[in-house]
Amino acid sequence: MKLFRKGILCLLLALLSGNLVWAESSYSIANFYEVIVPDSGTKAVGDYDKVVDVKYILKPARMDTGKYVVEVQKIGDDLYRIKNTDFCVETRYCHEWASFSEEVVLIIESNYGYTKGKIIFD
């Protein structure tokens, strides 16, 4: 019981002093794309000969390496559009919702290979 009280006291002191660090979520970047918005009514043929409405066309793109603070919005599974640009990043197994703009750190290490960098959600 005495140990429990000491643990609670340490937690309260850390909260009050502001030294408690919150975990961040980091995910690998699989690819970069240029986003093209087609005319309304554009259709495509998908798997099993199904006709689907097309919201975005994604064209592979290259990005300058570096560290950026940007806002992103989720537009599909593992796909985040960079606000105020025509680009998006494809992630691997990203569980962040980001239905509205969310500020992230984007670290672009390369345009080649399995992992091209990482995206960090706070």
N, C-alpha and C positions, 0 to 999 in steps of 0.2 A: 504494500500500500504506500509505503514511504517512497519507493522508486517511482510509482505512478504519479504521485504528487510532484516529484522533481521533474518528471517528463513534461507534465502539464505546465509547470512554471517556466521551463525552458522554451516551450512552444509559445507561450504568451509573451515572453520577453523578445523572442525572435520576431513575432508579429508586430509588437509595439515599436521595435527598433527599425523595422523595415528591412532587416537583413535576410528575410526569408526569400529565397529565389524560387520563382515559379517555373515549372517545366515548360519547355518549348517542344514543338513537334517539327521534326525534320524529315523530309522525304526526298528520294532520288528523282532526278529529272531524266525521263526517257528520251524526250524529243522536243524540238521547237517547231512551231508551225506559223505560217502567215494565215490569217483568217480572211476569207473572202465571203462577203454576204451576197448571195445570188438574188436575182429578181424574185418577187413573190410568185408563188405557183411553180417554182422549179422542182422537178421530181428526179429521182434516181432509182435504179433497180438494185435492190439489196440481196441478201442471202435468200435462197429458195425462190428466186424470181419475184420477190415482193417489191411492189412499187412503194417508195417512201417519199415524203416531203423532205426537202433539203433546207435546213436552217443555216448551216455554215459549210463552206468548202475549206478544207485544211490542206495547205500546200507546204511541204517541208521547207524549213528556213534555217538560216545560220544567224547566230547572235554573237555580239562582241563579248569576249570574256571579261569578267569583272564581278564586282559585288554591287548589287542595286537594292534600294528600298523602293518597292512599287506596291500598287494596289491591284489585287486580282479578284476575279469573280468566277465561280464555278459555272461552266457551260456544258459539262458532260462528265461521265465517269472518268476520273483521273485527268481531267482537262480543265485548265484555268486560263482565262483570258486576262491579259495584262491591260489594265484600264488606260484609256486614252492612246492606245496603240492598235495596230492590226496584227498583233502577235499573241500566241498562247503557248503554254508549256504543258506537256503531257508528263504526268508523274507515274510513279509505281506505288500502288497500294496506299494511296492517300485517302485518309478518312475525314478530312476537313470539309465542312459544309460550304462555307463562304458564299451563301446565296446572295448577299449584298457585298459590296466592295470591302475587302479586308487587306490591311497592310501586312506585307511579308518581306522577308529578306530573300533575294534571289541571287544565288552564287553560281555563276556560269564558269565552268572550268575548261570546257572543251566543246567542240561541235561534232566530235567523233567518239565512238566507243559505246559501251553498254550504259554507262552513267555519264551524263554530261554536266552534272552539277547537282545542286540541291535547292530546295525551297523550304524556308523556315517560317512556320506560323508561330506567333507569340501566344 
